């Protein structure tokens, strides 16, 4: 049977729900990620492009050959451009000049026209939203997509994303976590899922500096502050945010969001944007609090990380923004601070000859070595002692290293604190082994800790 799709729009949605396995270490409640970054245009916003155009057509607001206009720098532009390309519409996007040239090129690659405006406050005539509205006014057969007020946006998620999550979990979902830009995703999903199960909790992940959380709690719109995570947070409450379906908000700072997004790529193999890091940070917090293997937390990963290769995925950028500096506070951070080439655990099995063991240590420039068999640390050796034994003719180079073992290095978990590590290394232990997910995956020496203190 042929399984050809009629066009790329038919490939939007039905994204997989994938269990997180590593960032969840030590947490008993399962956390499942809804992989919206796998949509054809790379984000959850693909889901609203076509419905917005179809609703405009049905209302007679746009006719064939017309022009779609939106004030957007990001994923909504791509979502609209993908749908417009397939349906033969033209796109014009306005965006402020602080946006990267990479984003402008991306929109142009889909055939869109891009109008760059100066970065000015909302009451200025050249503000990018005002410019977009003026373009609609001056362009015949054009339509303003208006993602922050167009109810088709949350309704699209009520019709697709929400039902998918319900079906994929077989109705076994207790908490939904997601970030909000327009609020469309979490509003539509939250409404659908709460209709299915009124006890389900919906939690919004909000950058520190955004106003969703404080508005929900006080009803007052305070003063927003600048933050670096893109695509989520707001200094006003959009008409597409259905507050009644969101139970609670939690704040996440930029450093935590970016660090988590980087970990999701390195540990889970999923390249996601910074807003996924924000949402997962909250999801893990909630899952830890629930502490129940029979409950389920679902978190939305809205976008691909490919658009951030020169931003938070780049160490230089992270350092410039002071997100990487500072002494580590736990074992995981200590390991991440080691140069990539020094991270692997060099070890030998007990039946290796002394000759080969000494060669191995020289090659990797290490002076001590754990002896690991069947995933267990059974002992350790020091280069100086092995050499002394050979020189004193108490051992030969052909002997098994297993005959000359010192006690094994202590094995610790990745969540242990640096204080604990320092205490163990301050005693007689030259090194510590780190176990994650049942396997020995890292090694820490005194030098690693001292290096981190000097950062
Ligand atoms: N993350 C990113 C990267 C986004 O671009 C968006 C959309 N602005 C969101 C999250 C949030 O989606 P929504 O607008 O549906 O709240």
Boltz pocket constraint, residues with backbone or C-beta under 6 A from the ligand:
constraints:
  - pocket:
      binder: B
      contacts: [[A, 43], [A, 44], [A, 45], [A, 74], [A, 75], [A, 76], [A, 179], [A, 180], [A, 181], [A, 182], [A, 183], [A, 184], [A, 185], [A, 186], [A, 230], [A, 231], [A, 232], [A, 273], [A, 275], [A, 276], [A, 302], [A, 303]]
      max_distance: 6.0
